[in-house]
Amino acid sequence: KDYTIKLLEHAKKVEAVYDVGPETDNYDRLLAYVFIDDVMLQESLLKEGLAAVRFIHKPNNTLEDEFREIQQDAEKEKLNIWSHQNYFQKDGFHPEVLK
């Protein structure tokens, strides 16, 4: 959250770009790629090990393979969420393992 806030506070331009499918999900959340000063937020978060690839559904999956590759690199480097064994699991985040 802090990383994203910092990027947004210093941004000159923020854009949302939609994939080929619906623009919202069943919960009415926007499904968009967010660009902050021409840098994709999702990609930045994955590179920094601050996010995980989850809940991508066709046809809004154009960048899924790229995102998974970026995540694998962050995992190998043990960046942020990947530096704590079992912090991120299939059912979500487990902050209790940090204690």
Secondary structure as UniProt FT lines:
FT   HELIX           2..9
FT   STRAND          14..18
FT   TURN            26..27
FT   STRAND          32..36
FT   TURN            37..38
FT   STRAND          39..40
FT   HELIX           41..47
FT   TURN            48..49
FT   TURN            58..59
FT   TURN            62..63
FT   HELIX           64..77
FT   HELIX           80..83
FT   TURN            85..86
FT   STRAND          88..89
FT   TURN            90..91
FT   STRAND          92..93
FT   HELIX           95..98
//
